[in-house]
Amino acid sequence: MQRTLSYLFAMAWGAVPVLLAWLCLTPWRRKRLTAAGLRSGRTREATLALFGMFCGGMAVITLLPRWVVSSFVDVANGYGWNAGNYPFFTPGTANFQLFRTFRGDNWSVYNLLGNVVMFLPFGFFPALLWRKYTWWKALLTGFAVTACIECCQLCVGRAFDVDDLLLNTLGAMLGYGLCRLLKKLVPHFAARFQVGPVP
């Protein structure tokens, strides 16, 4: 639980700037929608902002060196910035052996579930917010975002892991499946997240 809270603290450093940018861009976005004869309701707008904040938070915890993420957590807990003398760009490591990181202990299970769950939104929210978002687009999105993250981690002293690539892509696909289930069970509710014509 403590580890999860630490990740959420660190994600806030990316989520808040995205929210501020979102608020600044909202009048411009609404003007463009109105000019096109479309409207985006409050539910959709709030969900778009939430998804953007999630993406900003994910960028912080996945694309930055671990010592930067730890320093963000330290600041949030009132300990101050603990950067030390660590370089930002350092070579990382790579694992191309399937299931090498899964050893059956508590940390491995946490890591496995975390890699799946944290990528659910990359399949769920696009399918909820945009029309014609198909399963293969969810697969491509999950794979492309994960591959980009894994490659960037090689430059900041972290690791490219084929297990992460598979688990994250699986998470995006499960998110897409959950959205399809939501649309089937409560179609009227799901329709509130789509852009519609101006009444």
LINWO-V159881 format. One record per backbone hydrogen bond with DSSP energy under -0.5 kcal/mol. NH is the residue of the N-H (numbers start at 1). CO is the residue of the C=O. E is the energy in kcal/mol with one decimal. If there is no record, write none. Layout:
nh->NH co->CO e->E
nh->NH co->CO e->E
//
This chain:
nh->5 co->1 e->-2.4
nh->6 co->2 e->-2.0
nh->7 co->3 e->-2.0
nh->8 co->4 e->-2.1
nh->9 co->5 e->-2.4
nh->10 co->6 e->-2.3
nh->11 co->7 e->-2.5
nh->12 co->8 e->-1.4
nh->13 co->9 e->-0.6
nh->13 co->10 e->-1.2
nh->14 co->11 e->-1.5
nh->15 co->11 e->-2.3
nh->16 co->12 e->-2.3
nh->18 co->14 e->-1.2
nh->19 co->15 e->-2.2
nh->20 co->16 e->-2.3
nh->21 co->17 e->-2.4
nh->22 co->18 e->-2.6
nh->23 co->19 e->-2.4
nh->24 co->20 e->-1.9
nh->25 co->21 e->-1.9
nh->26 co->22 e->-1.2
nh->29 co->25 e->-2.4
nh->30 co->26 e->-2.7
nh->31 co->27 e->-2.0
nh->32 co->28 e->-1.9
nh->33 co->29 e->-2.4
nh->34 co->30 e->-2.6
nh->35 co->31 e->-2.2
nh->36 co->32 e->-1.3
nh->37 co->34 e->-1.6
nh->38 co->33 e->-3.0
nh->39 co->196 e->-3.1
nh->41 co->39 e->-0.5
nh->44 co->192 e->-0.5
nh->45 co->41 e->-2.6
nh->46 co->42 e->-2.7
nh->47 co->43 e->-1.9
nh->48 co->44 e->-2.7
nh->49 co->45 e->-2.3
nh->50 co->46 e->-2.2
nh->51 co->47 e->-2.5
nh->52 co->48 e->-2.5
nh->53 co->49 e->-2.5
nh->54 co->50 e->-2.3
nh->55 co->51 e->-2.4
nh->56 co->52 e->-2.3
nh->57 co->53 e->-2.4
nh->58 co->54 e->-2.7
nh->59 co->55 e->-2.0
nh->60 co->56 e->-1.5
nh->61 co->57 e->-2.0
nh->62 co->58 e->-1.6
nh->63 co->59 e->-2.1
nh->64 co->60 e->-0.9
nh->68 co->65 e->-0.8
nh->69 co->65 e->-1.8
nh->70 co->66 e->-2.6
nh->71 co->67 e->-1.7
nh->72 co->68 e->-2.1
nh->73 co->69 e->-1.9
nh->74 co->70 e->-2.4
nh->75 co->71 e->-2.5
nh->76 co->72 e->-2.2
nh->77 co->73 e->-1.7
nh->78 co->75 e->-1.5
nh->79 co->74 e->-3.1
nh->80 co->74 e->-0.6
nh->86 co->83 e->-1.1
nh->90 co->88 e->-0.7
nh->90 co->155 e->-0.9
nh->92 co->154 e->-2.2
nh->93 co->158 e->-1.9
nh->95 co->160 e->-2.9
nh->98 co->96 e->-0.6
nh->100 co->97 e->-1.5
nh->102 co->99 e->-0.5
nh->103 co->101 e->-0.8
nh->109 co->105 e->-2.0
nh->110 co->106 e->-2.5
nh->111 co->107 e->-2.8
nh->112 co->108 e->-2.6
nh->113 co->109 e->-2.8
nh->114 co->110 e->-2.6
nh->115 co->111 e->-2.3
nh->116 co->112 e->-1.4
nh->117 co->113 e->-3.1
nh->118 co->114 e->-2.5
nh->119 co->116 e->-1.0
nh->120 co->117 e->-1.4
nh->122 co->119 e->-0.7
nh->123 co->119 e->-0.6
nh->123 co->120 e->-1.5
nh->124 co->120 e->-2.6
nh->125 co->121 e->-1.7
nh->126 co->121 e->-0.6
nh->127 co->123 e->-0.9
nh->128 co->124 e->-1.7
nh->129 co->125 e->-2.6
nh->130 co->126 e->-2.2
nh->133 co->130 e->-0.7
nh->134 co->132 e->-1.0
nh->138 co->134 e->-1.9
nh->139 co->135 e->-2.4
nh->140 co->136 e->-2.4
nh->141 co->137 e->-2.9
nh->142 co->138 e->-2.7
nh->143 co->139 e->-2.4
nh->144 co->140 e->-3.0
nh->145 co->141 e->-2.7
nh->146 co->142 e->-1.9
nh->147 co->143 e->-2.8
nh->148 co->144 e->-2.3
nh->149 co->145 e->-2.3
nh->150 co->146 e->-3.1
nh->151 co->147 e->-2.2
nh->152 co->148 e->-2.3
nh->153 co->149 e->-2.2
nh->154 co->150 e->-0.7
nh->154 co->151 e->-0.7
nh->155 co->152 e->-1.8
nh->156 co->153 e->-0.8
nh->157 co->90 e->-2.4
nh->158 co->153 e->-2.3
nh->160 co->93 e->-2.8
nh->161 co->159 e->-0.6
nh->162 co->95 e->-2.4
nh->165 co->161 e->-1.8
nh->166 co->162 e->-2.0
nh->167 co->163 e->-2.9
nh->168 co->164 e->-2.9
nh->169 co->165 e->-1.6
nh->170 co->166 e->-2.3
nh->171 co->167 e->-2.2
nh->172 co->168 e->-2.1
nh->173 co->169 e->-2.0
nh->174 co->170 e->-2.5
nh->175 co->171 e->-2.3
nh->176 co->172 e->-2.0
nh->177 co->173 e->-2.2
nh->178 co->174 e->-2.3
nh->179 co->175 e->-2.0
nh->180 co->176 e->-2.3
nh->181 co->177 e->-2.1
nh->182 co->178 e->-2.4
nh->183 co->179 e->-2.6
nh->184 co->180 e->-1.7
nh->185 co->181 e->-2.5
nh->186 co->182 e->-2.9
nh->190 co->186 e->-2.3
nh->191 co->187 e->-1.8
nh->192 co->189 e->-1.3
nh->193 co->190 e->-1.7
nh->194 co->191 e->-1.5
nh->196 co->39 e->-2.4
nh->198 co->37 e->-1.9
//
